[in-house]
Amino acid sequence: QVQLVESGGGLVQPGGSLRLSCAASRSIYAMGWYRQAPGKQRELVATTTDAGRVNYGNSVKGRFTISRDNAKNTVYLQMNSLKPEDTAVYYCNANSGWGSVDYWGQGTQVTVSS
């Protein structure tokens, strides 16, 4: 069992930045972020393994950066050049590899608006 606690969401203006964090209750192979806007399906934002391999969704590539502090069991998402279409609930995800159970955080709201 893994508990995930997210923080860092909020309201920002277009072009602004936010930094999300997700702390896991123990070490785990992969951690990352997904997001879901109202009326839309949940989509990949970014993931990373404990060895540092990363994967980004096409919509955020070049603007968002995922990083991980294994000593703290924490993953971060630095979001720059935010756009209104980035508005969504962002969910932290963790798993032990392909085919393993997925753990999810409670979600943190990110709103990009003037």
KOLGU-4560 file (N, C-alpha, C; in nm, 3 decimals, padded with zeros to 5 digits):
<recs>
<n_xx: 00.084 n_yy: -00.118 n_zz: 00.000 ca_xx: 00.000 ca_yy: 00.000 ca_zz: 00.000 c_xx: 00.088 c_yy: 00.125 c_zz: 00.000 mol: A seq: 1 type: GLN>
<n_xx: 00.047 n_yy: 00.224 n_zz: -00.078 ca_xx: 00.119 ca_yy: 00.350 ca_zz: -00.088 c_xx: 00.018 c_yy: 00.464 c_zz: -00.076 mol: A seq: 2 type: VAL>
<n_xx: 00.050 n_yy: 00.557 n_zz: 00.012 ca_xx: -00.029 ca_yy: 00.678 ca_zz: 00.023 c_xx: 00.044 c_yy: 00.791 c_zz: -00.046 mol: A seq: 3 type: GLN>
<n_xx: -00.029 n_yy: 00.874 n_zz: -00.120 ca_xx: 00.027 ca_yy: 00.984 ca_zz: -00.195 c_xx: -00.039 c_yy: 01.114 c_zz: -00.151 mol: A seq: 4 type: LEU>
<n_xx: 00.043 n_yy: 01.213 n_zz: -00.120 ca_xx: -00.006 ca_yy: 01.342 ca_zz: -00.074 c_xx: 00.045 c_yy: 01.450 c_zz: -00.168 mol: A seq: 5 type: VAL>
<n_xx: -00.047 n_yy: 01.519 n_zz: -00.234 ca_xx: -00.014 ca_yy: 01.622 ca_zz: -00.331 c_xx: -00.027 c_yy: 01.761 c_zz: -00.271 mol: A seq: 6 type: GLU>
<n_xx: 00.050 n_yy: 01.853 n_zz: -00.326 ca_xx: 00.039 ca_yy: 01.993 ca_zz: -00.286 c_xx: 00.092 c_yy: 02.081 c_zz: -00.399 mol: A seq: 7 type: SER>
<n_xx: 00.060 n_yy: 02.209 n_zz: -00.392 ca_xx: 00.115 ca_yy: 02.306 ca_zz: -00.484 c_xx: 00.020 c_yy: 02.362 c_zz: -00.587 mol: A seq: 8 type: GLY>
<n_xx: -00.101 n_yy: 02.310 n_zz: -00.594 ca_xx: -00.197 ca_yy: 02.363 ca_zz: -00.689 c_xx: -00.245 c_yy: 02.501 c_zz: -00.651 mol: A seq: 9 type: GLY>
<n_xx: -00.313 n_yy: 02.565 n_zz: -00.745 ca_xx: -00.365 ca_yy: 02.697 ca_zz: -00.720 c_xx: -00.407 c_yy: 02.767 c_zz: -00.846 mol: A seq: 10 type: GLY>
<n_xx: -00.429 n_yy: 02.896 n_zz: -00.834 ca_xx: -00.471 ca_yy: 02.981 ca_zz: -00.945 c_xx: -00.353 c_yy: 03.064 c_zz: -00.993 mol: A seq: 11 type: LEU>
<n_xx: -00.327 n_yy: 03.058 n_zz: -01.123 ca_xx: -00.220 ca_yy: 03.137 ca_zz: -01.184 c_xx: -00.269 c_yy: 03.199 c_zz: -01.313 mol: A seq: 12 type: VAL>
<n_xx: -00.201 n_yy: 03.305 n_zz: -01.353 ca_xx: -00.233 ca_yy: 03.370 ca_zz: -01.479 c_xx: -00.165 c_yy: 03.299 c_zz: -01.596 mol: A seq: 13 type: GLN>
<n_xx: -00.220 n_yy: 03.310 n_zz: -01.716 ca_xx: -00.152 ca_yy: 03.253 ca_zz: -01.832 c_xx: -00.008 c_yy: 03.302 c_zz: -01.841 mol: A seq: 14 type: PRO>
<n_xx: 00.082 n_yy: 03.211 n_zz: -01.872 ca_xx: 00.223 ca_yy: 03.241 ca_zz: -01.877 c_xx: 00.295 c_yy: 03.224 c_zz: -01.745 mol: A seq: 15 type: GLY>
<n_xx: 00.221 n_yy: 03.201 n_zz: -01.639 ca_xx: 00.279 ca_yy: 03.184 ca_zz: -01.508 c_xx: 00.330 c_yy: 03.044 c_zz: -01.484 mol: A seq: 16 type: GLY>
<n_xx: 00.375 n_yy: 03.022 n_zz: -01.360 ca_xx: 00.436 ca_yy: 02.895 ca_zz: -01.323 c_xx: 00.380 c_yy: 02.844 c_zz: -01.191 mol: A seq: 17 type: SER>
<n_xx: 00.380 n_yy: 02.713 n_zz: -01.178 ca_xx: 00.348 ca_yy: 02.646 ca_zz: -01.053 c_xx: 00.439 c_yy: 02.526 c_zz: -01.038 mol: A seq: 18 type: LEU>
<n_xx: 00.462 n_yy: 02.486 n_zz: -00.914 ca_xx: 00.540 ca_yy: 02.367 ca_zz: -00.884 c_xx: 00.457 c_yy: 02.276 c_zz: -00.794 mol: A seq: 19 type: ARG>
<n_xx: 00.423 n_yy: 02.159 n_zz: -00.845 ca_xx: 00.349 ca_yy: 02.060 ca_zz: -00.770 c_xx: 00.445 c_yy: 01.962 c_zz: -00.705 mol: A seq: 20 type: LEU>
<n_xx: 00.404 n_yy: 01.909 n_zz: -00.592 ca_xx: 00.481 ca_yy: 01.805 ca_zz: -00.528 c_xx: 00.389 c_yy: 01.691 c_zz: -00.486 mol: A seq: 21 type: SER>
<n_xx: 00.445 n_yy: 01.573 n_zz: -00.481 ca_xx: 00.372 ca_yy: 01.454 ca_zz: -00.437 c_xx: 00.466 c_yy: 01.369 c_zz: -00.354 mol: A seq: 22 type: CYS>
<n_xx: 00.429 n_yy: 01.349 n_zz: -00.229 ca_xx: 00.509 ca_yy: 01.270 ca_zz: -00.137 c_xx: 00.444 c_yy: 01.134 c_zz: -00.116 mol: A seq: 23 type: ALA>
<n_xx: 00.522 n_yy: 01.029 n_zz: -00.137 ca_xx: 00.476 ca_yy: 00.892 ca_zz: -00.117 c_xx: 00.517 c_yy: 00.841 c_zz: 00.020 mol: A seq: 24 type: ALA>
<n_xx: 00.438 n_yy: 00.750 n_zz: 00.072 ca_xx: 00.464 ca_yy: 00.696 ca_zz: 00.205 c_xx: 00.581 c_yy: 00.599 c_zz: 00.208 mol: A seq: 25 type: SER>
<n_xx: 00.625 n_yy: 00.553 n_zz: 00.093 ca_xx: 00.743 ca_yy: 00.469 ca_zz: 00.083 c_xx: 00.799 c_yy: 00.479 c_zz: -00.057 mol: A seq: 26 type: ARG>
<n_xx: 00.917 n_yy: 00.424 n_zz: -00.076 ca_xx: 00.978 ca_yy: 00.423 ca_zz: -00.207 c_xx: 00.897 c_yy: 00.335 c_zz: -00.301 mol: A seq: 27 type: SER>
<n_xx: 00.897 n_yy: 00.373 n_zz: -00.429 ca_xx: 00.824 ca_yy: 00.298 ca_zz: -00.530 c_xx: 00.888 c_yy: 00.324 c_zz: -00.666 mol: A seq: 28 type: ILE>
<n_xx: 00.876 n_yy: 00.228 n_zz: -00.756 ca_xx: 00.947 ca_yy: 00.229 ca_zz: -00.884 c_xx: 00.917 c_yy: 00.352 c_zz: -00.969 mol: A seq: 29 type: TYR>
<n_xx: 00.790 n_yy: 00.380 n_zz: -00.991 ca_xx: 00.752 ca_yy: 00.486 ca_zz: -01.082 c_xx: 00.653 c_yy: 00.581 c_zz: -01.016 mol: A seq: 30 type: ALA>
<n_xx: 00.670 n_yy: 00.708 n_zz: -01.042 ca_xx: 00.578 ca_yy: 00.810 ca_zz: -00.996 c_xx: 00.556 c_yy: 00.909 c_zz: -01.109 mol: A seq: 31 type: MET>
<n_xx: 00.442 n_yy: 00.974 n_zz: -01.107 ca_xx: 00.416 ca_yy: 01.072 ca_zz: -01.210 c_xx: 00.285 c_yy: 01.144 c_zz: -01.189 mol: A seq: 32 type: GLY>
<n_xx: 00.246 n_yy: 01.214 n_zz: -01.293 ca_xx: 00.129 ca_yy: 01.300 ca_zz: -01.288 c_xx: 00.038 c_yy: 01.276 c_zz: -01.407 mol: A seq: 33 type: TRP>
<n_xx: -00.092 n_yy: 01.272 n_zz: -01.379 ca_xx: -00.197 ca_yy: 01.274 ca_zz: -01.479 c_xx: -00.289 c_yy: 01.390 c_zz: -01.446 mol: A seq: 34 type: TYR>
<n_xx: -00.368 n_yy: 01.431 n_zz: -01.544 ca_xx: -00.462 ca_yy: 01.540 ca_zz: -01.520 c_xx: -00.595 c_yy: 01.510 c_zz: -01.586 mol: A seq: 35 type: ARG>
<n_xx: -00.700 n_yy: 01.571 n_zz: -01.532 ca_xx: -00.833 ca_yy: 01.552 ca_zz: -01.585 c_xx: -00.910 c_yy: 01.683 c_zz: -01.575 mol: A seq: 36 type: GLN>
<n_xx: -00.953 n_yy: 01.733 n_zz: -01.689 ca_xx: -01.037 ca_yy: 01.851 ca_zz: -01.696 c_xx: -01.183 c_yy: 01.808 c_zz: -01.698 mol: A seq: 37 type: ALA>
<n_xx: -01.274 n_yy: 01.896 n_zz: -01.656 ca_xx: -01.416 ca_yy: 01.861 ca_zz: -01.659 c_xx: -01.462 c_yy: 01.816 c_zz: -01.797 mol: A seq: 38 type: PRO>
<n_xx: -01.531 n_yy: 01.703 n_zz: -01.803 ca_xx: -01.582 ca_yy: 01.651 ca_zz: -01.928 c_xx: -01.480 c_yy: 01.586 c_zz: -02.018 mol: A seq: 39 type: GLY>
<n_xx: -01.356 n_yy: 01.573 n_zz: -01.973 ca_xx: -01.251 ca_yy: 01.514 ca_zz: -02.054 c_xx: -01.191 c_yy: 01.393 c_zz: -01.982 mol: A seq: 40 type: LYS>
<n_xx: -01.127 n_yy: 01.307 n_zz: -02.060 ca_xx: -01.064 ca_yy: 01.189 ca_zz: -02.002 c_xx: -00.933 c_yy: 01.226 c_zz: -01.933 mol: A seq: 41 type: GLN>
<n_xx: -00.894 n_yy: 01.143 n_zz: -01.840 ca_xx: -00.767 ca_yy: 01.163 ca_zz: -01.773 c_xx: -00.653 c_yy: 01.137 c_zz: -01.870 mol: A seq: 42 type: ARG>
<n_xx: -00.553 n_yy: 01.225 n_zz: -01.869 ca_xx: -00.444 ca_yy: 01.213 ca_zz: -01.964 c_xx: -00.308 c_yy: 01.218 c_zz: -01.893 mol: A seq: 43 type: GLU>
<n_xx: -00.211 n_yy: 01.158 n_zz: -01.957 ca_xx: -00.075 ca_yy: 01.159 ca_zz: -01.907 c_xx: -00.017 c_yy: 01.300 c_zz: -01.910 mol: A seq: 44 type: LEU>
<n_xx: 00.048 n_yy: 01.339 n_zz: -01.802 ca_xx: 00.127 ca_yy: 01.461 ca_zz: -01.798 c_xx: 00.276 c_yy: 01.426 c_zz: -01.805 mol: A seq: 45 type: VAL>
<n_xx: 00.323 n_yy: 01.351 n_zz: -01.708 ca_xx: 00.463 ca_yy: 01.312 ca_zz: -01.704 c_xx: 00.481 c_yy: 01.201 c_zz: -01.602 mol: A seq: 46 type: ALA>
<n_xx: 00.577 n_yy: 01.112 n_zz: -01.629 ca_xx: 00.612 ca_yy: 01.007 ca_zz: -01.536 c_xx: 00.764 c_yy: 00.994 c_zz: -01.528 mol: A seq: 47 type: THR>
<n_xx: 00.810 n_yy: 00.937 n_zz: -01.420 ca_xx: 00.953 ca_yy: 00.911 ca_zz: -01.404 c_xx: 00.973 c_yy: 00.787 c_zz: -01.318 mol: A seq: 48 type: THR>
<n_xx: 01.079 n_yy: 00.712 n_zz: -01.348 ca_xx: 01.116 ca_yy: 00.597 ca_zz: -01.268 c_xx: 01.220 c_yy: 00.637 c_zz: -01.165 mol: A seq: 49 type: THR>
<n_xx: 01.248 n_yy: 00.545 n_zz: -01.073 ca_xx: 01.348 ca_yy: 00.574 ca_zz: -00.971 c_xx: 01.489 c_yy: 00.584 c_zz: -01.029 mol: A seq: 50 type: ASP>
<n_xx: 01.508 n_yy: 00.537 n_zz: -01.152 ca_xx: 01.636 ca_yy: 00.549 ca_zz: -01.221 c_xx: 01.646 c_yy: 00.676 c_zz: -01.305 mol: A seq: 51 type: ALA>
<n_xx: 01.539 n_yy: 00.755 n_zz: -01.311 ca_xx: 01.545 ca_yy: 00.882 ca_zz: -01.380 c_xx: 01.490 c_yy: 00.885 c_zz: -01.521 mol: A seq: 52 type: GLY>
<n_xx: 01.439 n_yy: 00.774 n_zz: -01.571 ca_xx: 01.378 ca_yy: 00.775 ca_zz: -01.704 c_xx: 01.246 c_yy: 00.851 c_zz: -01.698 mol: A seq: 53 type: ARG>
<n_xx: 01.223 n_yy: 00.941 n_zz: -01.793 ca_xx: 01.106 ca_yy: 01.027 ca_zz: -01.792 c_xx: 01.025 c_yy: 01.011 c_zz: -01.920 mol: A seq: 54 type: VAL>
<n_xx: 00.898 n_yy: 01.041 n_zz: -01.909 ca_xx: 00.807 ca_yy: 01.038 ca_zz: -02.022 c_xx: 00.708 c_yy: 01.152 c_zz: -02.007 mol: A seq: 55 type: ASN>
<n_xx: 00.689 n_yy: 01.230 n_zz: -02.113 ca_xx: 00.599 ca_yy: 01.345 ca_zz: -02.110 c_xx: 00.487 c_yy: 01.330 c_zz: -02.211 mol: A seq: 56 type: TYR>
<n_xx: 00.371 n_yy: 01.380 n_zz: -02.173 ca_xx: 00.264 ca_yy: 01.393 ca_zz: -02.269 c_xx: 00.298 c_yy: 01.502 c_zz: -02.369 mol: A seq: 57 type: GLY>
<n_xx: 00.250 n_yy: 01.486 n_zz: -02.492 ca_xx: 00.285 ca_yy: 01.580 ca_zz: -02.597 c_xx: 00.238 c_yy: 01.723 c_zz: -02.568 mol: A seq: 58 type: ASN>
<n_xx: 00.129 n_yy: 01.738 n_zz: -02.499 ca_xx: 00.075 ca_yy: 01.870 ca_zz: -02.474 c_xx: 00.157 c_yy: 01.953 c_zz: -02.376 mol: A seq: 59 type: SER>
<n_xx: 00.245 n_yy: 01.889 n_zz: -02.300 ca_xx: 00.323 ca_yy: 01.961 ca_zz: -02.199 c_xx: 00.472 c_yy: 01.958 c_zz: -02.227 mol: A seq: 60 type: VAL>
<n_xx: 00.514 n_yy: 01.883 n_zz: -02.326 ca_xx: 00.656 ca_yy: 01.869 ca_zz: -02.356 c_xx: 00.717 c_yy: 02.005 c_zz: -02.388 mol: A seq: 61 type: LYS>
<n_xx: 00.829 n_yy: 02.034 n_zz: -02.323 ca_xx: 00.896 ca_yy: 02.162 ca_zz: -02.342 c_xx: 00.853 c_yy: 02.269 c_zz: -02.246 mol: A seq: 62 type: GLY>
<n_xx: 00.743 n_yy: 02.248 n_zz: -02.174 ca_xx: 00.694 ca_yy: 02.345 ca_zz: -02.078 c_xx: 00.700 c_yy: 02.294 c_zz: -01.935 mol: A seq: 63 type: ARG>
<n_xx: 00.676 n_yy: 02.165 n_zz: -01.916 ca_xx: 00.675 ca_yy: 02.105 ca_zz: -01.783 c_xx: 00.800 c_yy: 02.020 c_zz: -01.765 mol: A seq: 64 type: PHE>
<n_xx: 00.846 n_yy: 02.012 n_zz: -01.642 ca_xx: 00.960 ca_yy: 01.929 ca_zz: -01.608 c_xx: 00.929 c_yy: 01.848 c_zz: -01.484 mol: A seq: 65 type: THR>
<n_xx: 00.946 n_yy: 01.717 n_zz: -01.494 ca_xx: 00.926 ca_yy: 01.630 ca_zz: -01.379 c_xx: 01.062 c_yy: 01.596 c_zz: -01.319 mol: A seq: 66 type: ILE>
<n_xx: 01.067 n_yy: 01.589 n_zz: -01.188 ca_xx: 01.189 ca_yy: 01.552 ca_zz: -01.119 c_xx: 01.152 c_yy: 01.471 c_zz: -00.995 mol: A seq: 67 type: SER>
<n_xx: 01.252 n_yy: 01.406 n_zz: -00.938 ca_xx: 01.225 ca_yy: 01.315 ca_zz: -00.828 c_xx: 01.338 c_yy: 01.318 c_zz: -00.728 mol: A seq: 68 type: ARG>
<n_xx: 01.301 n_yy: 01.318 n_zz: -00.602 ca_xx: 01.396 ca_yy: 01.307 ca_zz: -00.492 c_xx: 01.370 c_yy: 01.173 c_zz: -00.425 mol: A seq: 69 type: ASP>
<n_xx: 01.449 n_yy: 01.073 n_zz: -00.459 ca_xx: 01.426 ca_yy: 00.939 ca_zz: -00.408 c_xx: 01.443 c_yy: 00.931 c_zz: -00.257 mol: A seq: 70 type: ASN>
<n_xx: 01.531 n_yy: 01.012 n_zz: -00.201 ca_xx: 01.553 ca_yy: 01.010 ca_zz: -00.057 c_xx: 01.429 c_yy: 01.055 c_zz: 00.018 mol: A seq: 71 type: ALA>
<n_xx: 01.348 n_yy: 01.140 n_zz: -00.045 ca_xx: 01.226 ca_yy: 01.189 ca_zz: 00.018 c_xx: 01.101 c_yy: 01.122 c_zz: -00.035 mol: A seq: 72 type: LYS>
<n_xx: 01.116 n_yy: 01.027 n_zz: -00.127 ca_xx: 01.003 ca_yy: 00.960 ca_zz: -00.191 c_xx: 00.906 c_yy: 01.062 c_zz: -00.250 mol: A seq: 73 type: ASN>
<n_xx: 00.960 n_yy: 01.164 n_zz: -00.311 ca_xx: 00.880 ca_yy: 01.277 ca_zz: -00.358 c_xx: 00.908 c_yy: 01.306 c_zz: -00.505 mol: A seq: 74 type: THR>
<n_xx: 00.802 n_yy: 01.332 n_zz: -00.579 ca_xx: 00.813 ca_yy: 01.372 ca_zz: -00.718 c_xx: 00.760 c_yy: 01.514 c_zz: -00.732 mol: A seq: 75 type: VAL>
<n_xx: 00.821 n_yy: 01.591 n_zz: -00.821 ca_xx: 00.784 ca_yy: 01.729 ca_zz: -00.843 c_xx: 00.745 c_yy: 01.750 c_zz: -00.989 mol: A seq: 76 type: TYR>
<n_xx: 00.660 n_yy: 01.846 n_zz: -01.011 ca_xx: 00.625 ca_yy: 01.886 ca_zz: -01.146 c_xx: 00.637 c_yy: 02.038 c_zz: -01.155 mol: A seq: 77 type: LEU>
<n_xx: 00.739 n_yy: 02.084 n_zz: -01.225 ca_xx: 00.756 ca_yy: 02.227 ca_zz: -01.250 c_xx: 00.681 c_yy: 02.262 c_zz: -01.378 mol: A seq: 78 type: GLN>
<n_xx: 00.582 n_yy: 02.348 n_zz: -01.366 ca_xx: 00.497 ca_yy: 02.385 ca_zz: -01.477 c_xx: 00.523 c_yy: 02.530 c_zz: -01.513 mol: A seq: 79 type: MET>
<n_xx: 00.574 n_yy: 02.553 n_zz: -01.633 ca_xx: 00.603 ca_yy: 02.686 ca_zz: -01.682 c_xx: 00.517 c_yy: 02.717 c_zz: -01.805 mol: A seq: 80 type: ASN>
<n_xx: 00.509 n_yy: 02.844 n_zz: -01.839 ca_xx: 00.433 ca_yy: 02.888 ca_zz: -01.956 c_xx: 00.293 c_yy: 02.829 c_zz: -01.957 mol: A seq: 81 type: SER>
<n_xx: 00.227 n_yy: 02.839 n_zz: -01.845 ca_xx: 00.096 ca_yy: 02.777 ca_zz: -01.830 c_xx: -00.007 c_yy: 02.842 c_zz: -01.921 mol: A seq: 82 type: LEU>
<n_xx: -00.095 n_yy: 02.758 n_zz: -01.972 ca_xx: -00.202 ca_yy: 02.800 ca_zz: -02.062 c_xx: -00.337 c_yy: 02.767 c_zz: -02.000 mol: A seq: 83 type: LYS>
<n_xx: -00.443 n_yy: 02.837 n_zz: -02.042 ca_xx: -00.576 ca_yy: 02.804 ca_zz: -01.989 c_xx: -00.613 c_yy: 02.658 c_zz: -02.007 mol: A seq: 84 type: PRO>
<n_xx: -00.569 n_yy: 02.595 n_zz: -02.116 ca_xx: -00.601 ca_yy: 02.456 ca_zz: -02.139 c_xx: -00.529 c_yy: 02.360 c_zz: -02.045 mol: A seq: 85 type: GLU>
<n_xx: -00.436 n_yy: 02.412 n_zz: -01.964 ca_xx: -00.373 ca_yy: 02.331 ca_zz: -01.860 c_xx: -00.461 c_yy: 02.319 c_zz: -01.736 mol: A seq: 86 type: ASP>
<n_xx: -00.569 n_yy: 02.394 n_zz: -01.732 ca_xx: -00.660 ca_yy: 02.388 ca_zz: -01.618 c_xx: -00.717 c_yy: 02.248 c_zz: -01.603 mol: A seq: 87 type: THR>
<n_xx: -00.700 n_yy: 02.189 n_zz: -01.486 ca_xx: -00.744 ca_yy: 02.053 ca_zz: -01.461 c_xx: -00.715 c_yy: 02.018 c_zz: -01.316 mol: A seq: 88 type: ALA>
<n_xx: -00.768 n_yy: 01.905 n_zz: -01.274 ca_xx: -00.725 ca_yy: 01.844 ca_zz: -01.150 c_xx: -00.606 c_yy: 01.756 c_zz: -01.182 mol: A seq: 89 type: VAL>
<n_xx: -00.497 n_yy: 01.776 n_zz: -01.112 ca_xx: -00.375 ca_yy: 01.701 ca_zz: -01.135 c_xx: -00.363 c_yy: 01.593 c_zz: -01.028 mol: A seq: 90 type: TYR>
<n_xx: -00.345 n_yy: 01.469 n_zz: -01.073 ca_xx: -00.339 ca_yy: 01.354 ca_zz: -00.984 c_xx: -00.201 c_yy: 01.291 c_zz: -00.985 mol: A seq: 91 type: TYR>
<n_xx: -00.147 n_yy: 01.270 n_zz: -00.869 ca_xx: -00.023 ca_yy: 01.196 ca_zz: -00.856 c_xx: -00.050 c_yy: 01.047 c_zz: -00.872 mol: A seq: 92 type: CYS>
<n_xx: 00.040 n_yy: 00.978 n_zz: -00.939 ca_xx: 00.028 ca_yy: 00.835 ca_zz: -00.963 c_xx: 00.157 c_yy: 00.764 c_zz: -00.925 mol: A seq: 93 type: ASN>
<n_xx: 00.145 n_yy: 00.643 n_zz: -00.876 ca_xx: 00.261 ca_yy: 00.562 ca_zz: -00.845 c_xx: 00.231 c_yy: 00.416 c_zz: -00.872 mol: A seq: 94 type: ALA>
<n_xx: 00.332 n_yy: 00.342 n_zz: -00.915 ca_xx: 00.317 ca_yy: 00.199 ca_zz: -00.936 c_xx: 00.454 c_yy: 00.132 c_zz: -00.928 mol: A seq: 95 type: ASN>
<n_xx: 00.452 n_yy: 00.001 n_zz: -00.923 ca_xx: 00.575 ca_yy: -00.078 ca_zz: -00.910 c_xx: 00.621 c_yy: -00.137 c_zz: -01.042 mol: A seq: 96 type: SER>
<n_xx: 00.568 n_yy: -00.088 n_zz: -01.153 ca_xx: 00.606 ca_yy: -00.136 ca_zz: -01.284 c_xx: 00.486 c_yy: -00.181 c_zz: -01.364 mol: A seq: 97 type: GLY>
<n_xx: 00.510 n_yy: -00.218 n_zz: -01.489 ca_xx: 00.402 ca_yy: -00.259 ca_zz: -01.577 c_xx: 00.324 c_yy: -00.376 c_zz: -01.519 mol: A seq: 98 type: TRP>
<n_xx: 00.193 n_yy: -00.361 n_zz: -01.517 ca_xx: 00.106 ca_yy: -00.465 ca_zz: -01.468 c_xx: 00.078 c_yy: -00.459 c_zz: -01.319 mol: A seq: 99 type: GLY>
<n_xx: 00.142 n_yy: -00.369 n_zz: -01.248 ca_xx: 00.120 ca_yy: -00.357 ca_zz: -01.105 c_xx: 00.002 c_yy: -00.265 c_zz: -01.077 mol: A seq: 100 type: SER>
<n_xx: -00.043 n_yy: -00.266 n_zz: -00.953 ca_xx: -00.154 ca_yy: -00.181 ca_zz: -00.913 c_xx: -00.111 c_yy: -00.035 c_zz: -00.917 mol: A seq: 101 type: VAL>
<n_xx: -00.204 n_yy: 00.051 n_zz: -00.955 ca_xx: -00.181 ca_yy: 00.195 ca_zz: -00.955 c_xx: -00.234 c_yy: 00.257 c_zz: -00.827 mol: A seq: 102 type: ASP>
<n_xx: -00.154 n_yy: 00.344 n_zz: -00.770 ca_xx: -00.195 ca_yy: 00.423 ca_zz: -00.655 c_xx: -00.217 c_yy: 00.567 c_zz: -00.701 mol: A seq: 103 type: TYR>
<n_xx: -00.316 n_yy: 00.632 n_zz: -00.643 ca_xx: -00.353 ca_yy: 00.766 ca_zz: -00.684 c_xx: -00.364 c_yy: 00.859 c_zz: -00.565 mol: A seq: 104 type: TRP>
<n_xx: -00.319 n_yy: 00.982 n_zz: -00.584 ca_xx: -00.343 ca_yy: 01.085 ca_zz: -00.485 c_xx: -00.484 c_yy: 01.140 c_zz: -00.496 mol: A seq: 105 type: GLY>
<n_xx: -00.517 n_yy: 01.232 n_zz: -00.408 ca_xx: -00.652 ca_yy: 01.287 ca_zz: -00.404 c_xx: -00.677 c_yy: 01.392 c_zz: -00.511 mol: A seq: 106 type: GLN>
<n_xx: -00.572 n_yy: 01.442 n_zz: -00.572 ca_xx: -00.583 ca_yy: 01.544 ca_zz: -00.675 c_xx: -00.565 c_yy: 01.683 c_zz: -00.619 mol: A seq: 107 type: GLY>
<n_xx: -00.504 n_yy: 01.769 n_zz: -00.700 ca_xx: -00.489 ca_yy: 01.909 ca_zz: -00.664 c_xx: -00.530 c_yy: 01.995 c_zz: -00.784 mol: A seq: 108 type: THR>
<n_xx: -00.609 n_yy: 02.096 n_zz: -00.758 ca_xx: -00.665 ca_yy: 02.178 ca_zz: -00.865 c_xx: -00.563 c_yy: 02.279 c_zz: -00.915 mol: A seq: 109 type: GLN>
<n_xx: -00.545 n_yy: 02.285 n_zz: -01.046 ca_xx: -00.465 ca_yy: 02.388 ca_zz: -01.111 c_xx: -00.558 c_yy: 02.465 c_zz: -01.204 mol: A seq: 110 type: VAL>
<n_xx: -00.567 n_yy: 02.595 n_zz: -01.183 ca_xx: -00.651 ca_yy: 02.680 ca_zz: -01.266 c_xx: -00.566 c_yy: 02.790 c_zz: -01.327 mol: A seq: 111 type: THR>
<n_xx: -00.569 n_yy: 02.801 n_zz: -01.459 ca_xx: -00.494 ca_yy: 02.902 ca_zz: -01.531 c_xx: -00.595 c_yy: 02.997 c_zz: -01.594 mol: A seq: 112 type: VAL>
<n_xx: -00.600 n_yy: 03.118 n_zz: -01.542 ca_xx: -00.701 ca_yy: 03.214 ca_zz: -01.586 c_xx: -00.657 c_yy: 03.355 c_zz: -01.552 mol: A seq: 113 type: SER>
<n_xx: -00.704 n_yy: 03.451 n_zz: -01.633 ca_xx: -00.681 ca_yy: 03.591 ca_zz: -01.604 c_xx: -00.783 c_yy: 03.645 c_zz: -01.507 mol: A seq: 114 type: SER>
</recs>
